[in-house]
């Protein structure tokens, strides 16, 4: 844990929410909170986790990375 006021504590979360806002939320107009919740859930589950590649994960999607890690543990 870094000291108070250092930005490293929230870097991962801030990166995720920036991606969410820029890639999805700013492109849609929501009238109801439920509509926004369902739309954001859909973006996370169908795009962010399953198809969007992440440089930190070796340019794989989160889903591909999880499957690869599971297969490595089973083989060991």
N, CA, C and O atoms as a Tripos MOL2 file, in Angstrom:
@<TRIPOS>MOLECULE
protein
  304   303    76     0     0
PROTEIN
NO_CHARGES

@<TRIPOS>ATOM
      1 N           0.8400   -1.1790    0.0000 N.3       1 UNK1
      2 CA          0.0000    0.0000    0.0000 C.3       1 UNK1
      3 C           0.8810    1.2360    0.0000 C.2       1 UNK1
      4 O           1.7960    1.3400    0.8160 O.2       1 UNK1
      5 N           0.6300    2.1420   -0.8710 N.am      2 UNK2
      6 CA          1.4280    3.3700   -0.8990 C.3       2 UNK2
      7 C           0.8310    4.4110    0.0470 C.2       2 UNK2
      8 O          -0.2290    4.2140    0.6400 O.2       2 UNK2
      9 N           1.5420    5.5080    0.1630 N.am      3 UNK3
     10 CA          1.0840    6.5670    1.0760 C.3       3 UNK3
     11 C          -0.1490    7.2990    0.5610 C.2       3 UNK3
     12 O          -0.4740    7.2480   -0.6250 O.2       3 UNK3
     13 N          -0.8150    7.9680    1.4650 N.am      4 UNK4
     14 CA         -2.0020    8.7490    1.1280 C.3       4 UNK4
     15 C          -1.6500    9.7840    0.0670 C.2       4 UNK4
     16 O          -0.6310   10.4660    0.1700 O.2       4 UNK4
     17 N          -2.4900    9.8970   -0.9460 N.am      5 UNK5
     18 CA         -2.2810   10.8790   -1.9940 C.3       5 UNK5
     19 C          -1.5650   10.3350   -3.2140 C.2       5 UNK5
     20 O          -1.5390   10.9970   -4.2520 O.2       5 UNK5
     21 N          -0.9840    9.1480   -3.1210 N.am      6 UNK6
     22 CA         -0.3340    8.5470   -4.2830 C.3       6 UNK6
     23 C          -1.3790    7.8790   -5.1680 C.2       6 UNK6
     24 O          -2.3140    7.2480   -4.6740 O.2       6 UNK6
     25 N          -1.2160    8.0200   -6.4600 N.am      7 UNK7
     26 CA         -2.2370    7.5270   -7.3860 C.3       7 UNK7
     27 C          -2.1450    6.0380   -7.6650 C.2       7 UNK7
     28 O          -3.0630    5.4950   -8.2800 O.2       7 UNK7
     29 N          -1.0990    5.3510   -7.2530 N.am      8 UNK8
     30 CA         -0.9090    3.9490   -7.6070 C.3       8 UNK8
     31 C          -1.9430    3.0330   -6.9790 C.2       8 UNK8
     32 O          -2.1620    1.9310   -7.4830 O.2       8 UNK8
     33 N          -2.5790    3.4440   -5.9060 N.am      9 UNK9
     34 CA         -3.5670    2.5840   -5.2480 C.3       9 UNK9
     35 C          -4.7320    2.2420   -6.1670 C.2       9 UNK9
     36 O          -5.2330    1.1190   -6.1270 O.2       9 UNK9
     37 N          -5.1700    3.1810   -6.9870 N.am     10 UNK10
     38 CA         -6.3810    3.0090   -7.7750 C.3      10 UNK10
     39 C          -6.1280    2.9240   -9.2700 C.2      10 UNK10
     40 O          -7.0710    3.0580  -10.0500 O.2      10 UNK10
     41 N          -4.9040    2.7080   -9.6940 N.am     11 UNK11
     42 CA         -4.5710    2.7560  -11.1170 C.3      11 UNK11
     43 C          -5.3810    1.7610  -11.9410 C.2      11 UNK11
     44 O          -5.8600    2.1080  -13.0210 O.2      11 UNK11
     45 N          -5.5400    0.5520  -11.4640 N.am     12 UNK12
     46 CA         -6.2700   -0.4730  -12.2180 C.3      12 UNK12
     47 C          -7.7480   -0.1060  -12.3290 C.2      12 UNK12
     48 O          -8.3350   -0.1870  -13.4080 O.2      12 UNK12
     49 N          -8.3370    0.2930  -11.2200 N.am     13 UNK13
     50 CA         -9.7540    0.6710  -11.2320 C.3      13 UNK13
     51 C          -9.9830    1.9050  -12.0970 C.2      13 UNK13
     52 O         -10.9620    1.9670  -12.8400 O.2      13 UNK13
     53 N          -9.0930    2.8800  -12.0080 N.am     14 UNK14
     54 CA         -9.2410    4.0890  -12.8140 C.3      14 UNK14
     55 C          -9.1320    3.7790  -14.2920 C.2      14 UNK14
     56 O          -9.8550    4.3630  -15.1000 O.2      14 UNK14
     57 N          -8.2430    2.8720  -14.6610 N.am     15 UNK15
     58 CA         -8.0970    2.4680  -16.0540 C.3      15 UNK15
     59 C          -9.3680    1.7850  -16.5520 C.2      15 UNK15
     60 O          -9.8260    2.0580  -17.6620 O.2      15 UNK15
     61 N          -9.9360    0.9010  -15.7390 N.am     16 UNK16
     62 CA        -11.1680    0.2170  -16.1260 C.3      16 UNK16
     63 C         -12.3050    1.2110  -16.3330 C.2      16 UNK16
     64 O         -12.9930    1.1590  -17.3520 O.2      16 UNK16
     65 N         -12.5090    2.1230  -15.3710 N.am     17 UNK17
     66 CA        -13.6240    3.0600  -15.4790 C.3      17 UNK17
     67 C         -13.4300    4.0460  -16.6160 C.2      17 UNK17
     68 O         -14.4130    4.4960  -17.2040 O.2      17 UNK17
     69 N         -12.1920    4.3970  -16.9420 N.am     18 UNK18
     70 CA        -11.9300    5.2440  -18.1090 C.3      18 UNK18
     71 C         -12.3560    4.5130  -19.3740 C.2      18 UNK18
     72 O         -13.0260    5.0890  -20.2310 O.2      18 UNK18
     73 N         -11.9670    3.2370  -19.4940 N.am     19 UNK19
     74 CA        -12.3550    2.4490  -20.6570 C.3      19 UNK19
     75 C         -13.8700    2.3330  -20.7530 C.2      19 UNK19
     76 O         -14.4420    2.5000  -21.8310 O.2      19 UNK19
     77 N         -14.5140    2.0510  -19.6430 N.am     20 UNK20
     78 CA        -15.9680    1.9310  -19.6190 C.3      20 UNK20
     79 C         -16.6380    3.2180  -20.1020 C.2      20 UNK20
     80 O         -17.5370    3.1750  -20.9420 O.2      20 UNK20
     81 N         -16.2110    4.3350  -19.5820 N.am     21 UNK21
     82 CA        -16.8330    5.6060  -19.9560 C.3      21 UNK21
     83 C         -16.5790    5.9620  -21.4100 C.2      21 UNK21
     84 O         -17.5090    6.3160  -22.1360 O.2      21 UNK21
     85 N         -15.3200    5.8690  -21.8440 N.am     22 UNK22
     86 CA        -14.9650    6.2950  -23.2040 C.3      22 UNK22
     87 C         -15.5310    5.3440  -24.2530 C.2      22 UNK22
     88 O         -16.0540    5.7900  -25.2750 O.2      22 UNK22
     89 N         -15.4320    4.0460  -24.0110 N.am     23 UNK23
     90 CA        -15.8480    3.0700  -25.0090 C.3      23 UNK23
     91 C         -17.3480    2.7960  -25.0120 C.2      23 UNK23
     92 O         -17.8700    2.3020  -26.0120 O.2      23 UNK23
     93 N         -18.0630    3.1030  -23.9220 N.am     24 UNK24
     94 CA        -19.4710    2.7080  -23.8610 C.3      24 UNK24
     95 C         -20.4070    3.8000  -23.3570 C.2      24 UNK24
     96 O         -21.3160    4.2070  -24.0800 O.2      24 UNK24
     97 N         -20.2080    4.2770  -22.1500 N.am     25 UNK25
     98 CA        -21.1990    5.1400  -21.5000 C.3      25 UNK25
     99 C         -21.4140    6.4550  -22.2470 C.2      25 UNK25
    100 O         -22.5550    6.8800  -22.4300 O.2      25 UNK25
    101 N         -20.3310    7.1020  -22.6810 N.am     26 UNK26
    102 CA        -20.4750    8.3950  -23.3590 C.3      26 UNK26
    103 C         -21.1810    8.2790  -24.7100 C.2      26 UNK26
    104 O         -21.6230    9.2880  -25.2600 O.2      26 UNK26
    105 N         -21.2920    7.0760  -25.2450 N.am     27 UNK27
    106 CA        -21.9390    6.8680  -26.5430 C.3      27 UNK27
    107 C         -23.4200    6.5520  -26.4190 C.2      27 UNK27
    108 O         -24.0990    6.3950  -27.4330 O.2      27 UNK27
    109 N         -23.9380    6.4560  -25.1930 N.am     28 UNK28
    110 CA        -25.3350    6.0910  -24.9670 C.3      28 UNK28
    111 C         -26.0220    7.1080  -24.0620 C.2      28 UNK28
    112 O         -25.3950    7.7360  -23.2090 O.2      28 UNK28
    113 N         -27.3130    7.2470  -24.2710 N.am     29 UNK29
    114 CA        -28.1430    8.0740  -23.3920 C.3      29 UNK29
    115 C         -29.0860    7.1490  -22.6370 C.2      29 UNK29
    116 O         -29.8140    6.3620  -23.2400 O.2      29 UNK29
    117 N         -29.0660    7.2500  -21.3360 N.am     30 UNK30
    118 CA        -29.9020    6.3930  -20.5030 C.3      30 UNK30
    119 C         -30.9810    7.2300  -19.8260 C.2      30 UNK30
    120 O         -30.7070    8.3030  -19.2870 O.2      30 UNK30
    121 N         -32.2110    6.7240  -19.8620 N.am     31 UNK31
    122 CA        -33.3130    7.4030  -19.2000 C.3      31 UNK31
    123 C         -33.5500    6.8270  -17.8030 C.2      31 UNK31
    124 O         -33.9930    7.5350  -16.8990 O.2      31 UNK31
    125 N         -33.2550    5.5600  -17.6400 N.am     32 UNK32
    126 CA        -33.4890    4.8940  -16.3600 C.3      32 UNK32
    127 C         -32.2000    4.2720  -15.8480 C.2      32 UNK32
    128 O         -31.3420    3.8580  -16.6270 O.2      32 UNK32
    129 N         -32.0770    4.2140  -14.5360 N.am     33 UNK33
    130 CA        -30.9000    3.5990  -13.9290 C.3      33 UNK33
    131 C         -30.7930    2.1190  -14.3100 C.2      33 UNK33
    132 O         -29.6990    1.6340  -14.5960 O.2      33 UNK33
    133 N         -31.9030    1.4100  -14.3150 N.am     34 UNK34
    134 CA        -31.9080    0.0000  -14.6820 C.3      34 UNK34
    135 C         -31.3950   -0.1940  -16.1070 C.2      34 UNK34
    136 O         -30.6480   -1.1320  -16.3840 O.2      34 UNK34
    137 N         -31.7940    0.6830  -16.9890 N.am     35 UNK35
    138 CA        -31.3300    0.6240  -18.3790 C.3      35 UNK35
    139 C         -29.8030    0.7700  -18.4390 C.2      35 UNK35
    140 O         -29.1400    0.0450  -19.1810 O.2      35 UNK35
    141 N         -29.2580    1.6860  -17.6760 N.am     36 UNK36
    142 CA        -27.8070    1.8840  -17.6220 C.3      36 UNK36
    143 C         -27.1130    0.6650  -17.0270 C.2      36 UNK36
    144 O         -26.0890    0.2180  -17.5460 O.2      36 UNK36
    145 N         -27.6610    0.1270  -15.9480 N.am     37 UNK37
    146 CA        -27.0590   -1.0410  -15.3050 C.3      37 UNK37
    147 C         -27.0000   -2.2270  -16.2520 C.2      37 UNK37
    148 O         -25.9680   -2.8920  -16.3440 O.2      37 UNK37
    149 N         -28.0820   -2.5010  -16.9520 N.am     38 UNK38
    150 CA        -28.1140   -3.6290  -17.8830 C.3      38 UNK38
    151 C         -27.1640   -3.4220  -19.0540 C.2      38 UNK38
    152 O         -26.4940   -4.3580  -19.4900 O.2      38 UNK38
    153 N         -27.1070   -2.2120  -19.5530 N.am     39 UNK39
    154 CA        -26.2200   -1.8940  -20.6660 C.3      39 UNK39
    155 C         -24.7550   -2.0610  -20.2720 C.2      39 UNK39
    156 O         -23.9660   -2.6350  -21.0230 O.2      39 UNK39
    157 N         -24.4000   -1.5620  -19.1010 N.am     40 UNK40
    158 CA        -23.0180   -1.6640  -18.6230 C.3      40 UNK40
    159 C         -22.6590   -3.1150  -18.3270 C.2      40 UNK40
    160 O         -21.5510   -3.5530  -18.6370 O.2      40 UNK40
    161 N         -23.5850   -3.8650  -17.7300 N.am     41 UNK41
    162 CA        -23.3570   -5.2850  -17.4910 C.3      41 UNK41
    163 C         -23.0990   -6.0140  -18.8020 C.2      41 UNK41
    164 O         -22.1870   -6.8360  -18.8980 O.2      41 UNK41
    165 N         -23.9020   -5.7080  -19.8000 N.am     42 UNK42
    166 CA        -23.7290   -6.3340  -21.1120 C.3      42 UNK42
    167 C         -22.3550   -6.0030  -21.6880 C.2      42 UNK42
    168 O         -21.6890   -6.8870  -22.2270 O.2      42 UNK42
    169 N         -21.9210   -4.7550  -21.5870 N.am     43 UNK43
    170 CA        -20.6070   -4.3600  -22.1070 C.3      43 UNK43
    171 C         -19.4840   -5.1220  -21.4060 C.2      43 UNK43
    172 O         -18.5540   -5.6040  -22.0530 O.2      43 UNK43
    173 N         -19.5770   -5.2260  -20.0990 N.am     44 UNK44
    174 CA        -18.5280   -5.9210  -19.3390 C.3      44 UNK44
    175 C         -18.4880   -7.3940  -19.7100 C.2      44 UNK44
    176 O         -17.4140   -7.9290  -19.9840 O.2      44 UNK44
    177 N         -19.6380   -8.0610  -19.7240 N.am     45 UNK45
    178 CA        -19.6830   -9.5040  -19.9390 C.3      45 UNK45
    179 C         -19.4650   -9.9180  -21.3840 C.2      45 UNK45
    180 O         -18.8810  -10.9740  -21.6310 O.2      45 UNK45
    181 N         -19.9160   -9.1220  -22.3490 N.am     46 UNK46
    182 CA        -19.7860   -9.5480  -23.7450 C.3      46 UNK46
    183 C         -18.5820   -8.9500  -24.4440 C.2      46 UNK46
    184 O         -18.0840   -9.5390  -25.4040 O.2      46 UNK46
    185 N         -18.1010   -7.8150  -24.0060 N.am     47 UNK47
    186 CA        -16.9720   -7.1830  -24.6900 C.3      47 UNK47
    187 C         -15.7190   -7.1710  -23.8260 C.2      47 UNK47
    188 O         -14.6980   -7.7380  -24.2170 O.2      47 UNK47
    189 N         -15.7740   -6.5450  -22.6730 N.am     48 UNK48
    190 CA        -14.5680   -6.3230  -21.8720 C.3      48 UNK48
    191 C         -13.9260   -7.6320  -21.4270 C.2      48 UNK48
    192 O         -12.7090   -7.7820  -21.5430 O.2      48 UNK48
    193 N         -14.6970   -8.5680  -20.9270 N.am     49 UNK49
    194 CA        -14.1470   -9.8330  -20.4310 C.3      49 UNK49
    195 C         -13.8560  -10.8470  -21.5290 C.2      49 UNK49
    196 O         -12.9060  -11.6210  -21.4130 O.2      49 UNK49
    197 N         -14.6520  -10.8570  -22.5880 N.am     50 UNK50
    198 CA        -14.5610  -11.9440  -23.5640 C.3      50 UNK50
    199 C         -13.7950  -11.6130  -24.8310 C.2      50 UNK50
    200 O         -13.1910  -12.5090  -25.4200 O.2      50 UNK50
    201 N         -13.7930  -10.3480  -25.2820 N.am     51 UNK51
    202 CA        -13.1620  -10.0450  -26.5680 C.3      51 UNK51
    203 C         -12.0970   -8.9640  -26.5220 C.2      51 UNK51
    204 O         -11.1730   -8.9910  -27.3350 O.2      51 UNK51
    205 N         -12.1910   -8.0210  -25.6100 N.am     52 UNK52
    206 CA        -11.2320   -6.9160  -25.5710 C.3      52 UNK52
    207 C          -9.8860   -7.4350  -25.0690 C.2      52 UNK52
    208 O          -9.8060   -8.0600  -24.0120 O.2      52 UNK52
    209 N          -8.8200   -7.1670  -25.8500 N.am     53 UNK53
    210 CA         -7.5030   -7.6480  -25.4490 C.3      53 UNK53
    211 C          -6.8570   -6.6600  -24.4840 C.2      53 UNK53
    212 O          -7.1240   -5.4590  -24.5250 O.2      53 UNK53
    213 N          -6.0010   -7.1920  -23.6160 N.am     54 UNK54
    214 CA         -5.3380   -6.4060  -22.5950 C.3      54 UNK54
    215 C          -3.8310   -6.6230  -22.7080 C.2      54 UNK54
    216 O          -3.3650   -7.7630  -22.6910 O.2      54 UNK54
    217 N          -3.0870   -5.5600  -22.8210 N.am     55 UNK55
    218 CA         -1.6380   -5.6810  -22.9800 C.3      55 UNK55
    219 C          -0.9970   -6.3500  -21.7690 C.2      55 UNK55
    220 O          -0.0350   -7.1030  -21.9200 O.2      55 UNK55
    221 N          -1.5080   -6.0900  -20.5850 N.am     56 UNK56
    222 CA         -0.9430   -6.6750  -19.3650 C.3      56 UNK56
    223 C          -1.0790   -8.2000  -19.3530 C.2      56 UNK56
    224 O          -0.2850   -8.8900  -18.7130 O.2      56 UNK56
    225 N          -2.0700   -8.7180  -20.0500 N.am     57 UNK57
    226 CA         -2.3030  -10.1600  -20.0880 C.3      57 UNK57
    227 C          -1.6750  -10.8010  -21.3220 C.2      57 UNK57
    228 O          -2.0720  -11.8970  -21.7190 O.2      57 UNK57
    229 N          -0.7140  -10.1380  -21.9230 N.am     58 UNK58
    230 CA         -0.0640  -10.6850  -23.1090 C.3      58 UNK58
    231 C          -0.9330  -10.5710  -24.3480 C.2      58 UNK58
    232 O          -0.8990  -11.4400  -25.2190 O.2      58 UNK58
    233 N          -1.7100   -9.5030  -24.4270 N.am     59 UNK59
    234 CA         -2.6080   -9.2280  -25.5550 C.3      59 UNK59
    235 C          -3.6220  -10.3560  -25.7420 C.2      59 UNK59
    236 O          -3.8820  -10.8070  -26.8580 O.2      59 UNK59
    237 N          -4.1790  -10.7910  -24.6340 N.am     60 UNK60
    238 CA         -5.2590  -11.7760  -24.6190 C.3      60 UNK60
    239 C          -6.4620  -11.1440  -23.9390 C.2      60 UNK60
    240 O          -6.3280  -10.1770  -23.1880 O.2      60 UNK60
    241 N          -7.6260  -11.6920  -24.2060 N.am     61 UNK61
    242 CA         -8.8090  -11.2470  -23.4770 C.3      61 UNK61
    243 C          -8.7610  -11.8620  -22.0800 C.2      61 UNK61
    244 O          -7.9950  -12.7920  -21.8300 O.2      61 UNK61
    245 N          -9.5730  -11.3420  -21.1850 N.am     62 UNK62
    246 CA         -9.6230  -11.8890  -19.8240 C.3      62 UNK62
    247 C         -10.0720  -13.3470  -19.8690 C.2      62 UNK62
    248 O          -9.5350  -14.1910  -19.1510 O.2      62 UNK62
    249 N         -11.0440  -13.6340  -20.7060 N.am     63 UNK63
    250 CA        -11.5530  -15.0020  -20.8180 C.3      63 UNK63
    251 C         -10.4700  -15.9550  -21.3290 C.2      63 UNK63
    252 O         -10.3110  -17.0510  -20.7920 O.2      63 UNK63
    253 N          -9.7220  -15.5480  -22.3620 N.am     64 UNK64
    254 CA         -8.6340  -16.3780  -22.8850 C.3      64 UNK64
    255 C          -7.5680  -16.6180  -21.8200 C.2      64 UNK64
    256 O          -7.0480  -17.7260  -21.6830 O.2      64 UNK64
    257 N          -7.2530  -15.5730  -21.0760 N.am     65 UNK65
    258 CA         -6.2370  -15.6830  -20.0280 C.3      65 UNK65
    259 C          -6.6860  -16.6510  -18.9380 C.2      65 UNK65
    260 O          -5.8920  -17.4740  -18.4830 O.2      65 UNK65
    261 N          -7.9500  -16.5680  -18.5110 N.am     66 UNK66
    262 CA         -8.4610  -17.4800  -17.4840 C.3      66 UNK66
    263 C          -8.4240  -18.9220  -17.9570 C.2      66 UNK66
    264 O          -8.0340  -19.8110  -17.2010 O.2      66 UNK66
    265 N          -8.8220  -19.1640  -19.1920 N.am     67 UNK67
    266 CA         -8.8140  -20.5260  -19.7290 C.3      67 UNK67
    267 C          -7.3910  -21.0610  -19.7850 C.2      67 UNK67
    268 O          -7.1400  -22.2090  -19.4180 O.2      67 UNK67
    269 N          -6.4630  -20.2340  -20.2430 N.am     68 UNK68
    270 CA         -5.0610  -20.6480  -20.3150 C.3      68 UNK68
    271 C          -4.5100  -20.9730  -18.9270 C.2      68 UNK68
    272 O          -3.8090  -21.9710  -18.7580 O.2      68 UNK68
    273 N          -4.8170  -20.1500  -17.9460 N.am     69 UNK69
    274 CA         -4.3350  -20.3900  -16.5870 C.3      69 UNK69
    275 C          -4.9460  -21.6720  -16.0130 C.2      69 UNK69
    276 O          -4.2540  -22.4390  -15.3440 O.2      69 UNK69
    277 N          -6.2240  -21.9070  -16.2670 N.am     70 UNK70
    278 CA         -6.8820  -23.1260  -15.7910 C.3      70 UNK70
    279 C          -6.2380  -24.3570  -16.4230 C.2      70 UNK70
    280 O          -5.9830  -25.3450  -15.7350 O.2      70 UNK70
    281 N          -5.9740  -24.3020  -17.7310 N.am     71 UNK71
    282 CA         -5.3530  -25.4360  -18.4190 C.3      71 UNK71
    283 C          -3.9510  -25.7110  -17.8960 C.2      71 UNK71
    284 O          -3.5390  -26.8700  -17.8400 O.2      71 UNK71
    285 N          -3.2080  -24.6770  -17.5100 N.am     72 UNK72
    286 CA         -1.8680  -24.8620  -16.9570 C.3      72 UNK72
    287 C          -1.9430  -25.5440  -15.5890 C.2      72 UNK72
    288 O          -1.1110  -26.3940  -15.2730 O.2      72 UNK72
    289 N          -2.9360  -25.1740  -14.7790 N.am     73 UNK73
    290 CA         -3.0730  -25.7770  -13.4420 C.3      73 UNK73
    291 C          -3.5100  -27.2320  -13.5440 C.2      73 UNK73
    292 O          -3.0660  -28.0680  -12.7570 O.2      73 UNK73
    293 N          -4.3720  -27.5420  -14.5030 N.am     74 UNK74
    294 CA         -4.8510  -28.9140  -14.6790 C.3      74 UNK74
    295 C          -3.7040  -29.8000  -15.1570 C.2      74 UNK74
    296 O          -3.5800  -30.9460  -14.7260 O.2      74 UNK74
    297 N          -2.8640  -29.2680  -16.0480 N.am     75 UNK75
    298 CA         -1.7560  -30.0510  -16.5930 C.3      75 UNK75
    299 C          -0.6620  -30.3050  -15.5640 C.2      75 UNK75
    300 O           0.0820  -31.2770  -15.6850 O.2      75 UNK75
    301 N          -0.5550  -29.4560  -14.5640 N.am     76 UNK76
    302 CA          0.5260  -29.5810  -13.5770 C.3      76 UNK76
    303 C           0.2910  -30.6770  -12.5770 C.2      76 UNK76
    304 O           1.1180  -30.8920  -11.6910 O.2      76 UNK76
@<TRIPOS>BOND
     1     1     2 1
     2     2     3 1
     3     3     4 2
     4     3     5 am
     5     5     6 1
     6     6     7 1
     7     7     8 2
     8     7     9 am
     9     9    10 1
    10    10    11 1
    11    11    12 2
    12    11    13 am
    13    13    14 1
    14    14    15 1
    15    15    16 2
    16    15    17 am
    17    17    18 1
    18    18    19 1
    19    19    20 2
    20    19    21 am
    21    21    22 1
    22    22    23 1
    23    23    24 2
    24    23    25 am
    25    25    26 1
    26    26    27 1
    27    27    28 2
    28    27    29 am
    29    29    30 1
    30    30    31 1
    31    31    32 2
    32    31    33 am
    33    33    34 1
    34    34    35 1
    35    35    36 2
    36    35    37 am
    37    37    38 1
    38    38    39 1
    39    39    40 2
    40    39    41 am
    41    41    42 1
    42    42    43 1
    43    43    44 2
    44    43    45 am
    45    45    46 1
    46    46    47 1
    47    47    48 2
    48    47    49 am
    49    49    50 1
    50    50    51 1
    51    51    52 2
    52    51    53 am
    53    53    54 1
    54    54    55 1
    55    55    56 2
    56    55    57 am
    57    57    58 1
    58    58    59 1
    59    59    60 2
    60    59    61 am
    61    61    62 1
    62    62    63 1
    63    63    64 2
    64    63    65 am
    65    65    66 1
    66    66    67 1
    67    67    68 2
    68    67    69 am
    69    69    70 1
    70    70    71 1
    71    71    72 2
    72    71    73 am
    73    73    74 1
    74    74    75 1
    75    75    76 2
    76    75    77 am
    77    77    78 1
    78    78    79 1
    79    79    80 2
    80    79    81 am
    81    81    82 1
    82    82    83 1
    83    83    84 2
    84    83    85 am
    85    85    86 1
    86    86    87 1
    87    87    88 2
    88    87    89 am
    89    89    90 1
    90    90    91 1
    91    91    92 2
    92    91    93 am
    93    93    94 1
    94    94    95 1
    95    95    96 2
    96    95    97 am
    97    97    98 1
    98    98    99 1
    99    99   100 2
   100    99   101 am
   101   101   102 1
   102   102   103 1
   103   103   104 2
   104   103   105 am
   105   105   106 1
   106   106   107 1
   107   107   108 2
   108   107   109 am
   109   109   110 1
   110   110   111 1
   111   111   112 2
   112   111   113 am
   113   113   114 1
   114   114   115 1
   115   115   116 2
   116   115   117 am
   117   117   118 1
   118   118   119 1
   119   119   120 2
   120   119   121 am
   121   121   122 1
   122   122   123 1
   123   123   124 2
   124   123   125 am
   125   125   126 1
   126   126   127 1
   127   127   128 2
   128   127   129 am
   129   129   130 1
   130   130   131 1
   131   131   132 2
   132   131   133 am
   133   133   134 1
   134   134   135 1
   135   135   136 2
   136   135   137 am
   137   137   138 1
   138   138   139 1
   139   139   140 2
   140   139   141 am
   141   141   142 1
   142   142   143 1
   143   143   144 2
   144   143   145 am
   145   145   146 1
   146   146   147 1
   147   147   148 2
   148   147   149 am
   149   149   150 1
   150   150   151 1
   151   151   152 2
   152   151   153 am
   153   153   154 1
   154   154   155 1
   155   155   156 2
   156   155   157 am
   157   157   158 1
   158   158   159 1
   159   159   160 2
   160   159   161 am
   161   161   162 1
   162   162   163 1
   163   163   164 2
   164   163   165 am
   165   165   166 1
   166   166   167 1
   167   167   168 2
   168   167   169 am
   169   169   170 1
   170   170   171 1
   171   171   172 2
   172   171   173 am
   173   173   174 1
   174   174   175 1
   175   175   176 2
   176   175   177 am
   177   177   178 1
   178   178   179 1
   179   179   180 2
   180   179   181 am
   181   181   182 1
   182   182   183 1
   183   183   184 2
   184   183   185 am
   185   185   186 1
   186   186   187 1
   187   187   188 2
   188   187   189 am
   189   189   190 1
   190   190   191 1
   191   191   192 2
   192   191   193 am
   193   193   194 1
   194   194   195 1
   195   195   196 2
   196   195   197 am
   197   197   198 1
   198   198   199 1
   199   199   200 2
   200   199   201 am
   201   201   202 1
   202   202   203 1
   203   203   204 2
   204   203   205 am
   205   205   206 1
   206   206   207 1
   207   207   208 2
   208   207   209 am
   209   209   210 1
   210   210   211 1
   211   211   212 2
   212   211   213 am
   213   213   214 1
   214   214   215 1
   215   215   216 2
   216   215   217 am
   217   217   218 1
   218   218   219 1
   219   219   220 2
   220   219   221 am
   221   221   222 1
   222   222   223 1
   223   223   224 2
   224   223   225 am
   225   225   226 1
   226   226   227 1
   227   227   228 2
   228   227   229 am
   229   229   230 1
   230   230   231 1
   231   231   232 2
   232   231   233 am
   233   233   234 1
   234   234   235 1
   235   235   236 2
   236   235   237 am
   237   237   238 1
   238   238   239 1
   239   239   240 2
   240   239   241 am
   241   241   242 1
   242   242   243 1
   243   243   244 2
   244   243   245 am
   245   245   246 1
   246   246   247 1
   247   247   248 2
   248   247   249 am
   249   249   250 1
   250   250   251 1
   251   251   252 2
   252   251   253 am
   253   253   254 1
   254   254   255 1
   255   255   256 2
   256   255   257 am
   257   257   258 1
   258   258   259 1
   259   259   260 2
   260   259   261 am
   261   261   262 1
   262   262   263 1
   263   263   264 2
   264   263   265 am
   265   265   266 1
   266   266   267 1
   267   267   268 2
   268   267   269 am
   269   269   270 1
   270   270   271 1
   271   271   272 2
   272   271   273 am
   273   273   274 1
   274   274   275 1
   275   275   276 2
   276   275   277 am
   277   277   278 1
   278   278   279 1
   279   279   280 2
   280   279   281 am
   281   281   282 1
   282   282   283 1
   283   283   284 2
   284   283   285 am
   285   285   286 1
   286   286   287 1
   287   287   288 2
   288   287   289 am
   289   289   290 1
   290   290   291 1
   291   291   292 2
   292   291   293 am
   293   293   294 1
   294   294   295 1
   295   295   296 2
   296   295   297 am
   297   297   298 1
   298   298   299 1
   299   299   300 2
   300   299   301 am
   301   301   302 1
   302   302   303 1
   303   303   304 2
@<TRIPOS>SUBSTRUCTURE
     1 UNK1         2 RESIDUE 1 A UNK
     2 UNK2         6 RESIDUE 1 A UNK
     3 UNK3        10 RESIDUE 1 A UNK
     4 UNK4        14 RESIDUE 1 A UNK
     5 UNK5        18 RESIDUE 1 A UNK
     6 UNK6        22 RESIDUE 1 A UNK
     7 UNK7        26 RESIDUE 1 A UNK
     8 UNK8        30 RESIDUE 1 A UNK
     9 UNK9        34 RESIDUE 1 A UNK
    10 UNK10       38 RESIDUE 1 A UNK
    11 UNK11       42 RESIDUE 1 A UNK
    12 UNK12       46 RESIDUE 1 A UNK
    13 UNK13       50 RESIDUE 1 A UNK
    14 UNK14       54 RESIDUE 1 A UNK
    15 UNK15       58 RESIDUE 1 A UNK
    16 UNK16       62 RESIDUE 1 A UNK
    17 UNK17       66 RESIDUE 1 A UNK
    18 UNK18       70 RESIDUE 1 A UNK
    19 UNK19       74 RESIDUE 1 A UNK
    20 UNK20       78 RESIDUE 1 A UNK
    21 UNK21       82 RESIDUE 1 A UNK
    22 UNK22       86 RESIDUE 1 A UNK
    23 UNK23       90 RESIDUE 1 A UNK
    24 UNK24       94 RESIDUE 1 A UNK
    25 UNK25       98 RESIDUE 1 A UNK
    26 UNK26      102 RESIDUE 1 A UNK
    27 UNK27      106 RESIDUE 1 A UNK
    28 UNK28      110 RESIDUE 1 A UNK
    29 UNK29      114 RESIDUE 1 A UNK
    30 UNK30      118 RESIDUE 1 A UNK
    31 UNK31      122 RESIDUE 1 A UNK
    32 UNK32      126 RESIDUE 1 A UNK
    33 UNK33      130 RESIDUE 1 A UNK
    34 UNK34      134 RESIDUE 1 A UNK
    35 UNK35      138 RESIDUE 1 A UNK
    36 UNK36      142 RESIDUE 1 A UNK
    37 UNK37      146 RESIDUE 1 A UNK
    38 UNK38      150 RESIDUE 1 A UNK
    39 UNK39      154 RESIDUE 1 A UNK
    40 UNK40      158 RESIDUE 1 A UNK
    41 UNK41      162 RESIDUE 1 A UNK
    42 UNK42      166 RESIDUE 1 A UNK
    43 UNK43      170 RESIDUE 1 A UNK
    44 UNK44      174 RESIDUE 1 A UNK
    45 UNK45      178 RESIDUE 1 A UNK
    46 UNK46      182 RESIDUE 1 A UNK
    47 UNK47      186 RESIDUE 1 A UNK
    48 UNK48      190 RESIDUE 1 A UNK
    49 UNK49      194 RESIDUE 1 A UNK
    50 UNK50      198 RESIDUE 1 A UNK
    51 UNK51      202 RESIDUE 1 A UNK
    52 UNK52      206 RESIDUE 1 A UNK
    53 UNK53      210 RESIDUE 1 A UNK
    54 UNK54      214 RESIDUE 1 A UNK
    55 UNK55      218 RESIDUE 1 A UNK
    56 UNK56      222 RESIDUE 1 A UNK
    57 UNK57      226 RESIDUE 1 A UNK
    58 UNK58      230 RESIDUE 1 A UNK
    59 UNK59      234 RESIDUE 1 A UNK
    60 UNK60      238 RESIDUE 1 A UNK
    61 UNK61      242 RESIDUE 1 A UNK
    62 UNK62      246 RESIDUE 1 A UNK
    63 UNK63      250 RESIDUE 1 A UNK
    64 UNK64      254 RESIDUE 1 A UNK
    65 UNK65      258 RESIDUE 1 A UNK
    66 UNK66      262 RESIDUE 1 A UNK
    67 UNK67      266 RESIDUE 1 A UNK
    68 UNK68      270 RESIDUE 1 A UNK
    69 UNK69      274 RESIDUE 1 A UNK
    70 UNK70      278 RESIDUE 1 A UNK
    71 UNK71      282 RESIDUE 1 A UNK
    72 UNK72      286 RESIDUE 1 A UNK
    73 UNK73      290 RESIDUE 1 A UNK
    74 UNK74      294 RESIDUE 1 A UNK
    75 UNK75      298 RESIDUE 1 A UNK
    76 UNK76      302 RESIDUE 1 A UNK
